[in-house]
Amino acid sequence: MARRCVVTGKGVLTGNNVSHAHNKTRRRYFPNIQKVTLFSESLGKVKLKITPDTLRSIEKKGGLDAYLFNTSDTKLAEEGVKLKNRIKKAQAKKDSKKAA
């Protein structure tokens, strides 16, 4: 799953190079993927490959956990949904230990 944001699923786009003579050749637009270590309140440190746009959104929402819980599953990539479910399970486990 190279060149794809694991949280949002943003990937490679295609288009044309257009010369001055208006010749068109196909090209690819690659997303700016960064390897980042983020802190999750439930899981601790999590290493992800995400775009800077996603990182800004995560910071604006107040952290990785808050971003994933406030974003619908349809807007997340498959790995983002899996991460969201891992965080839910870890929080449920933590809450059950507090109650006992």
C-alpha positions in Angstrom: 0.0 0.0 0.0 2.7 2.4 -1.0 2.0 6.1 -1.8 -1.3 6.0 0.1 -2.3 7.8 3.3 -3.3 5.0 5.8 -5.9 7.2 7.5 -7.7 9.0 4.7 -6.7 6.8 1.8 -5.5 9.7 -0.4 -3.4 8.2 -3.2 -1.9 8.8 -6.6 -3.7 10.9 -9.2 -3.2 11.0 -12.9 -3.3 13.8 -15.4 -1.5 15.3 -18.4 1.7 17.3 -19.0 0.7 19.9 -21.5 3.6 21.5 -23.6 3.6 24.9 -25.2 2.7 23.2 -28.5 -0.2 21.6 -26.6 1.1 18.1 -26.8 -0.3 16.0 -24.0 1.6 13.2 -22.2 0.3 11.3 -19.2 1.8 11.9 -15.8 1.2 11.0 -12.2 0.7 13.2 -9.2 2.1 11.6 -6.0 0.8 12.6 -2.6 3.2 13.9 0.0 3.4 10.9 2.3 5.3 11.3 5.7 6.2 8.7 8.2 5.0 10.1 11.6 4.8 8.8 15.1 1.6 10.0 16.8 0.4 9.6 20.4 -2.9 7.9 21.0 -4.4 8.2 24.5 -5.5 4.5 24.3 -2.7 2.8 22.4 0.3 5.0 23.2 2.7 5.7 20.3 1.5 4.8 16.8 3.6 4.9 13.6 1.6 6.0 10.5 2.3 7.0 6.9 0.0 10.1 6.4 -0.2 13.3 4.4 0.5 16.7 6.0 -3.1 17.6 5.3 -4.2 14.7 7.5 -1.7 15.6 10.2 -3.1 19.2 10.3 -6.7 17.8 10.6 -5.6 15.5 13.4 -4.0 18.3 15.3 -7.0 20.6 14.8 -9.4 18.0 16.1 -7.4 17.5 19.3 -5.4 14.3 18.7 -5.6 11.0 16.8 -8.3 9.5 19.0 -10.6 12.5 18.7 -10.0 12.8 14.9 -10.9 9.1 14.3 -14.0 9.2 16.5 -15.3 12.4 14.9 -14.8 11.2 11.3 -17.3 8.8 9.7 -16.0 5.4 8.5 -16.9 6.3 4.9 -14.3 9.1 4.9 -11.6 6.8 6.4 -9.4 4.3 4.6 -9.6 0.6 5.5 -6.6 0.9 7.7 -8.0 4.0 9.4 -11.2 2.1 10.3 -9.1 -0.8 11.7 -7.1 1.7 13.8 -10.4 3.3 15.0 -11.6 -0.2 16.1 -8.3 -0.9 17.9 -8.7 2.3 19.8 -12.3 1.6 20.7 -11.3 -1.9 22.1 -8.4 -0.4 24.1 -10.7 2.3 25.6 -13.4 -0.3 26.5 -10.7 -2.5 28.1 -9.4 0.6 30.1 -12.9 1.6 31.1 -13.7 -2.0 32.3 -10.6 -2.0 34.5 -11.6 1.4 36.0 -15.1 0.1 36.8 -13.8 -3.1 38.6 
